[in-house]
Amino acid sequence: MTWKAVIFLLWGAAAVCQAASIESDMADSIVDRAAYSGRALLPDFTAGPCEANPRSLDQVKGNLYRHTTGAGLAVHSGLVLITGEGALVIDPAMSCTAGWLRDEIARRFHVGVTYVVYTHAHADHISGAQILQQSGAIVIANRRALEPILGEKIPTAIPDRLFDQDLKIVLGGEQVLLHRVAPSHSDSMTMVLFPGYKALQCTDVCESGTMPYNDFLDFYYDGWIETLDWVSRQDVEIVDVGHYHPATKADEAALRDYMVDLHQQVLDLVRSGQSWDQLYRNVRFSDEVRRWIGFDTMHTLNTLGMYRWVSNHRRGEW
Ligand SMILES: [Zn+2]
């Protein structure tokens, strides 16, 4: 065998080792998308013309990038892994910028989008995936995301592949780990770990010096705390929260303190017999929380969400 043949064989073996692959923990992980053709869809609120909409694709570290769409507090984001075998995009977020993201990846890196990962089944994060799927991307989600996508008539891509608890992707020799966490912000949450970069996608359950949104839409308190505890155990330095700017584990520890404190205060006030009209005036916020982005508009709504949760999870005296 000539040295050229040896090199060719080694190159071939390396290419085989690095071939893009998905390992789902579900035996029947492939979705028959044809079964859902013609399904009912709501109008796509992210599809309107948005030439002036800010958008970006910036390097985080090495081959790891972060895309954003939208301005100011309305910014949505997701991590993007660029490899020689194609890109992996988390949550395209808007139909009106998904085509730009696909073209930007092609223009700068000369690859297509191989995989799209959904963090959870909410339209403001997963819209636009249909554009990437039509261009050949494989869309991956937790199995619990399929029902709300259908039931809520979300006008995005039906996932191609599902998983139950864990799914591993190898792309360009790099590992991406998808993990289901407890119901927290929806029952379809997927955490996405990039071990080679100590980076985590923790959309909407994690915050970055920002208040959780509104009245906690699609909220499960216990699972939220469980998820933040899971985040605290991960070896990560960068946490993309799907909005604003990337965070650290210290930000998530502060968020956990806030959530536990808010829950305890609301529970104590309800147990003392206060009505909503009394209660929301008596919740106290720390100086740190008062400095978080969105405090003025969100703190009473956060209290309302917690009041609903507490009211639905106690029996009272009789
Ligand atoms: Zn959400």
Residues whose N, C-alpha, C, O or C-beta is under 5 A from the ligand:
A	BS01	ZN	H122 D204
